[in-house]
Amino acid sequence: MKKITFVAAPLVLFLAACNGLARGSGGSQNTPAAIRVDNQSFSDMTVYALRSAQRVRLGLAPGHANTVFTVPSALINGATPLRFIADPIGGARPSVSEEITVAPGDTVGLMIPPL
C-alpha cells in the first residue's frame, strides 16, 4: 500500500512522506484502485485525485475518521501518475501530494495528521 502523509503548518499544508507500494493482489485492468484516507484532523476534507490538469472529486473524508474511496477507472490507464489533494472545508489552503504512480488494483494510503 502506498502511504502519503500530510503535515499541517500555518495556512499551508506540506507533504511529509511517501512510502513504497504493495501492489494489489494481481488485480486485472478492471480492478479499481482505491484511496484509504485516515483523517486524524478535526477538519472535514474534500479529497481529489489529480491527473495532469484533470481534477476529480473522490469524496468527503470526515474528521477523525477512516474513509475509503474508489479512484474512477477513467483516471487510470495502466500505471498512471496521480497527485491527491486534501482540501479542508472552511479552513486553510489545500495540500497536494507528490506525484505517485497508481495502477489498477492498488490501494493508496493518505494520512492527514491532527492540526
Backbone torsions as a table, in degrees:
resi	resn	phi	psi	omega
1	MET	NA	132.1	173.8
2	LYS	-76.9	143.0	179.8
3	LYS	-130.7	128.9	179.3
4	ILE	-119.6	135.9	-179.7
5	THR	-121.1	135.0	175.7
6	PHE	-108.9	135.8	178.3
7	VAL	-116.0	134.3	-176.8
8	ALA	-86.2	143.7	172.9
9	ALA	-140.9	162.3	-178.4
10	PRO	-53.9	118.4	175.8
11	LEU	64.4	-9.6	-179.4
12	VAL	-134.8	136.8	176.7
13	LEU	-107.0	140.0	-177.5
14	PHE	-121.1	150.5	174.4
15	LEU	-76.8	130.5	-177.7
16	ALA	-98.6	-45.5	-175.2
17	ALA	-156.3	155.0	174.3
18	CYS	-140.2	117.6	-177.9
19	ASN	-97.0	172.9	-178.8
20	GLY	-64.6	174.2	-173.0
21	LEU	-115.1	139.3	166.3
22	ALA	-106.1	108.6	-176.1
23	ARG	-59.0	152.4	176.4
24	GLY	-56.1	158.9	-174.2
25	SER	-70.9	69.1	177.0
26	GLY	62.3	32.0	-177.5
27	GLY	-61.5	147.3	177.9
28	SER	-82.0	-179.6	178.7
29	GLN	-64.1	-18.0	-178.7
30	ASN	-87.6	-12.0	180.0
31	THR	-78.7	120.9	-177.0
32	PRO	-72.3	152.4	171.8
33	ALA	-81.9	156.7	-179.2
34	ALA	-132.1	155.9	173.1
35	ILE	-124.5	126.8	179.5
36	ARG	-106.4	115.3	-176.5
37	VAL	-103.8	122.0	174.1
38	ASP	-105.4	93.8	-177.1
39	ASN	-91.4	101.4	-179.6
40	GLN	-90.6	0.2	179.7
41	SER	-85.0	161.8	173.3
42	PHE	-74.1	-27.4	-175.5
43	SER	-76.0	137.6	169.8
44	ASP	-73.5	143.2	-177.4
45	MET	-123.9	135.5	169.5
46	THR	-89.6	127.3	-175.5
47	VAL	-108.4	133.3	-179.5
48	TYR	-125.5	152.0	167.8
49	ALA	-105.4	138.6	-176.4
50	LEU	-123.8	120.5	175.8
51	ARG	-125.2	114.6	-173.2
52	SER	54.2	-119.1	179.7
53	ALA	-99.7	3.7	-178.3
54	GLN	-91.4	120.8	179.0
55	ARG	-113.4	125.6	-177.9
56	VAL	-122.5	126.5	179.0
57	ARG	-73.2	126.7	177.4
58	LEU	-92.5	-33.2	177.9
59	GLY	150.2	-169.9	-177.4
60	LEU	-103.1	128.0	175.6
61	ALA	-106.0	103.0	-178.7
62	PRO	-64.1	153.2	176.9
63	GLY	-61.7	146.8	179.6
64	HIS	52.7	45.6	-179.9
65	ALA	-149.0	158.4	172.1
66	ASN	-104.7	133.4	-177.4
67	THR	-136.0	141.4	177.4
68	VAL	-117.5	130.4	178.0
69	PHE	-119.0	146.8	172.9
70	THR	-92.8	130.4	176.7
71	VAL	-80.2	125.3	-178.8
72	PRO	-54.7	134.5	-177.8
73	SER	-62.9	-22.6	178.0
74	ALA	-65.8	-21.1	179.4
75	LEU	-84.1	-21.9	-172.4
76	ILE	-115.3	123.1	177.2
77	ASN	-127.6	92.0	-173.1
78	GLY	71.1	-144.9	176.3
79	ALA	-79.3	114.2	-172.5
80	THR	-121.9	130.3	175.4
81	PRO	-74.0	127.3	178.9
82	LEU	-131.2	157.7	168.0
83	ARG	-121.6	156.9	176.7
84	PHE	-123.0	141.8	-178.2
85	ILE	-117.6	131.9	173.1
86	ALA	-114.2	111.7	-175.1
87	ASP	-110.5	107.3	-179.2
88	PRO	-66.7	134.4	179.6
89	ILE	-75.2	121.8	179.2
90	GLY	66.4	24.4	-176.5
91	GLY	-126.8	-148.9	-176.9
92	ALA	-69.9	-178.8	179.2
93	ARG	-63.8	153.0	179.5
94	PRO	-69.3	157.9	176.0
95	SER	-110.8	146.9	-176.8
96	VAL	-121.7	132.9	179.8
97	SER	-75.8	168.6	169.6
98	GLU	-69.0	163.1	177.8
99	GLU	-74.6	129.7	177.2
100	ILE	-130.3	154.0	-179.7
101	THR	-92.6	126.3	-178.4
102	VAL	-122.3	134.8	178.5
103	ALA	-120.2	160.5	176.7
104	PRO	-54.0	136.9	-179.3
105	GLY	90.4	-11.1	178.6
106	ASP	-73.4	154.9	169.9
107	THR	-123.0	125.3	179.8
108	VAL	-105.7	130.2	177.4
109	GLY	-100.1	129.0	179.5
110	LEU	-121.8	117.3	179.8
111	MET	-111.0	123.9	178.0
112	ILE	-108.7	110.3	-175.7
113	PRO	-74.5	165.5	177.4
114	PRO	-63.6	147.2	-179.3
115	LEU	-80.3	NA	NA
